[in-house]
Amino acid sequence: MPMTPRERVLTAMRRTGKPDRVPFEISWGAFTPGLMRVYRERTGSQLDPAEYFDFDTRSLNINPTNKKKDFSKWFSVPPPPDVIWDEWGYGMVQGSMEHFVEYRYHPLAECETSDDVMAFDWPDVDADERFDGVAVEVRRFHERGYAVTGELYLTIFETAWLMRGMENLLTDFYHHEDLAHALCEQLTALRIRQAVKYAEAGVDVLRLGDDIATQTGPMISPDLYRKFLKERTRRIITAAKAVKKDILVFMHSDGAIMDFIPDYIDIGVDILNPVQPECNDLTEIGRRYGDRISFWGGIGTQTTMPYGKPQEVREKVKEVQLQLGKGGGLLIAPSHILEPEVPWENVLAFVDAVRA
């Protein structure tokens, strides 16, 4: 008898056996706007891609804030009127194409002390009303047989640099440690409360994410990761698992991530994403760590999906299943959102191959 999608995902990610087939999704909301237009045209469907293609997972986020946003006092030079503001106070302008933006305005960039950081008007991401209805949606998806993920990306490091500025934060790590610790600690406290609420709502997978690597190696040293981020991330994971013992914790980082995998395992990460194939040796990662951590991703969005032929996509799906999923432990997916250069035939080839 076929497994339900939720059974399939949990069996694979907990490595308790081999699922009836490898579970799948198409990552990060599936498509950029250009490819979403192609999806509508080619399918004629108004469904969300997760419903149309019947992914094995469904994702939930917190509700939008009702808190008024005015970050002008944090900038000595007023930003221009066309800035797009996030609730964390960082500002962006439209990038050169599609969904891309440029992050130019950082509300904590001019802070000089840890007291300045703590005086910021922090967003209400942990407020009860932001989670209204989340548990109801979890139950609805569970009743339909799907595994449910709770989204908690930009967990510490990425939000910290977006608020402080990348150059400032990296300098703080060496020369203003108190300020860096204060910023990371405030973010951790908020994330712990969010993680607990997700666990209370019953999500199956808590999806954390901090990009700490480039495609050629670590963005920060393992020592800096351990000093500022590792134990704080452990506290988030521990808090979620104290509420829901069997919640699975997923960690996203693009780039060449090999140096950090042992640390992830140590702090209780259950799933590594996206295992970007352009800059990681999937065979070696699967061989060294496949008995201790599961994998989610593996299909290149810089190589296979945009530039392969449909048959090459099908072959790559089989190859990644062998590299990362020999004993279970794999949810196969593109390593990121699919860009407009991806041929529609390759999307169909991916879906056909994972369902085969």
N, C-alpha and C positions, 0 to 999 in steps of 0.2 A: 504494500500500500504506500503511495507517495507521501512524503512528509509535507507538513504545512511549511510555508516559508519560515515561520518563526522557529519551528523545530529544526529546520535545515540550517539556519543561521546559528542557533545556539549550539547545535551539535558540532558544527565546524569550528566556531570561535572558542568553544570550551575544550576542543580536541578530545571529545569523549567517544569518538567513532567517526566513521566516514558517512557523510550525508548521502542521500539518494542522488544528488548532483551538487556541484559546487554552487553555493549561493552567489548572487550578483546584484549590483546596482550600477548606475551611471552617476559618477560623483558630482558633488557640489551643485545640486540643482539641475544637473544633466547638461544643459546647453547654454551657451552665450546667446544674446539676443538674435544675432544673425542666423545661427543654426536653429534657434527656436522657430524663426519664421519658416525655415525650410521644413522643419518638423510639422508645423501646421499645414503647410502647402501639400506636403507629400502624404500625410496621413488623413487630412481633413478632420482631425480630432481636436476638440477643445479640452481634452483631459490633460491633467498633469502627466508628464512623461513617466513618472513612477507608476501611475495607474495604467497608462496605455501599454507599457512594456511589462508591467507586473513585476517590479523589483521585489526582492525578498525582504526589503526593509522599508520603513517609513520614518521620516524625521520630523521632530518637533522643536520649535524654538519658543522663547518666552514672548509674551505679548508686548506690543509697542508701549513706550512710556507716555504718560500724560504730563510728565514733569516739564515745565517751561525751560527752554534752553537759551541761555544768554551768557556767552563766554568772553564777551568783549573786554571785561576788566582784566583778563589774563594776558592781554596783548598790548604792549606799550604803543605799537603802531597798529591802528585799526586795519583788519583784513578787508579786502574788497568785498562788495556786496554779492558777488556770484559764488562765494564759497559755499560748499555743501558741508553741513556740520553733522558729525556723529554725536550721539548722546554723551560720549566720553569727553567731548570738547575738542577733538582734533578736526581740522578742516581740510577739505580736499577740493580739487578742481577736476573737471572732466579731462580724461586723458585723450590720447590720439585716436583711439578706436574702441568700439564695443563697450564693454563694461569696465574698462580700465580707468582708474583715477590716479591722480598725483597727490600724495599727502604732503602738504606744504606748511600747515599751520598746527603747531603743537602747544597746547595750553600751558604746559608746565616747563616750557623751554627757558623761561626767564627766572624760574625758581632758583634760590641760592641755598636754601636750608631744608632740612626734613620738615620743619614746622611749616614752611611755605607749601610743601606737598600736602601735608595733612589738612591744610586750610581750604583745599579745593572742594568745590561743591560736587561731590561724587554722585554718579547716577544711581537710580533706584533699582538696579538690575536684580536685587535680591528681595524686592518688595513682594508681599503676598499677591497683590493684584496682577503682577507680571506673570504669575503662574496660574491664574484663574483659568479653569477649563483644561489644563494640561493633563491632569489625571483622567478626566473624562475621555479625552482624545486617545490616551494610551489604552484605555479599556476598549474603546471602539476598534482600534487597530488590532488589539489582541483578539477580540471576538472574530475579526475577519481573518485571523491566522498570521498576522505579520509581526516581525520583530520591530521594536521601536527604539529609535536613538534620540537622545537629548543633546542638543548642540551647545557646546561651551568652548568654541574656538577662540583664538587670540587670548589664551588663558592667562598668561602672566607676561612673558617676554614681549610678545607683539603689541599688546595694549600698552605696556610700559614705554616702548620706544615710540609708539604713535603719540603718546601724550607728552613725552619728554623730548623727542627727536632722537634719531638713531645715534648721531655723533655724540650728542650730550650724554645719552645713557651709557654708551660704551666708555666714554671718559669717566663718568661717575663710577663705573665698576672699579676703576683704578685710583681715582683721586677724590671722589666724594661718596665714599661707601655708605655713610649714614643716609644720605639722600636716596641712593639706589635701594638700600634696604627698606626705607620707609615707603617708597613707591611700590616695590614688589610685595611688601607686607600688606599694604592696604588692598591691593588687587587680590591677594591670596584670601584675605578675610571675606571679601565679596564673593569670590569663586567658591569658597567652602560653603557658604550659605546657599548659593545657587545649586551646587552639586547635591547637597542634602535635599533640597526641594525636588530636584529631578528624581532622586532615589525614592523619595516618598511618593512621587507620582507613579512610580513603577516602571520607568523606562528600562529596557534591557541592556542598552549600551550608552555609556556616557562618553561623548566624543569631545576630548580635549585636543588642543592644537597650538603649537608654537613652532614656527619655522626657526630652527637654530643652525641650519646648515645651508651652504650654497651648493652648487653642482660640482664644485671642486674640493670641498671639504667643509669642516665646521665653520660657522659664522662667529662663534665664540669658542674659546677653549673648553675642553671638558672640565678643567679646574674652575673656570668662571661659572659654568653651568652648575657644578656641585655647590659652589659658594652661595649663589643667588637664587637658583631655580629648583634644584633637585628636591631638597627637603620640603620646600613649599608645595611643590607638586605632589609629593608623597602625602602631605596633610590633606590636600583636596581629595585624593583617592581614598585615603583612610576614612575620611568623614563620610563619603558616599557609601563605602562598603560597610561601615558601621550601621547604617540604616537598612541597606539592602545587600546582604552578604554576597549574593550571586550576581550583582551587577557587573557587567563587563566594562572595562575601561580601555578606551581607544585613544592612541596618541598619534596625532598628525604632525609630521615635519617633512616638508619637501627637502630635496637635496641629498647629499652623500652623508648618510646618517649612521653608518656602521659604528663609529666610535661611541655613540650614545646608547646603543641597544642594551648593553649590560646594565647601564644605569636605569633604563626604563623598566627592565625586568625586575631589578632590585626594588623599585618603589611601587610595584604592583600593577604596572601596565600589562594588560592582557592582549592587546591588539596593536600592531604597528601599521601605520598608514603613511604614505601611499606606496612605499617601497619603489621609489621612482627608478625605472629600469635604465634610464640614460646615464645614471651616475652611481648605481649600486650593482654589485654582483649578486643577482637573485639566487643563483645556485649556491653560492657560498653562504649567504644569509640563511637560506633555508636549511642548509646542512648544519650550520653552527647553532642556530637558535630555534629551529622549527619545533623542537620538543618543549620549548619553554615560553613561546609567544606565538600568537597567530598573526596572520597577515591579511590586509585588506587593500586591494589595489593591484599593482603589478603590470598594467597595460599602459604603454607609453603614449602620452598625449603630444609629445614633440616628435615622435618617430612613427610608430605603428599606425595610430589612429588617423593622423592627417596624410601620411605619405605612403602607407602600405596599400596594396591592392586587397580586395575582399578576401581572397584566399590566404594572403599573408596574415590578415587579422585572425582568421580562423586558426591558422597554424600557431600563431603567437599565443592564443588562448590555451591551446593544448600544451605548449611549452611551459607557460607560467604555471599551469596546474601541476606539472611535474616538478618544477623548481620549488614551488612554495606550498604545494598542497598534497604531497604524497600520502600523508596520513590524516588527511583532513586539514583543519587549520587555515583555510583560505576562503575569503570572500573576494571574488575577482571583480575588478572594476578598473576603469581608466584612472590614471593617477591624478587627474584633476578635471575641472570642467572642460567640456568639449568646445573647441574654438570653431569659428566659421569655416576654416579651411578643411575641416573634416568632411569627406564625402559622405553623403547620406547612405550610400551602399555599404560603407564601412561600419556605420552604426548598426545597420541591419545584420551585417556579418558577425559583429560582436555578439549581439543578442542571440542570433541563431546558434552560434558556437557554444555559448554558455548554457543554452538549453538543451543541447544535443545529448 
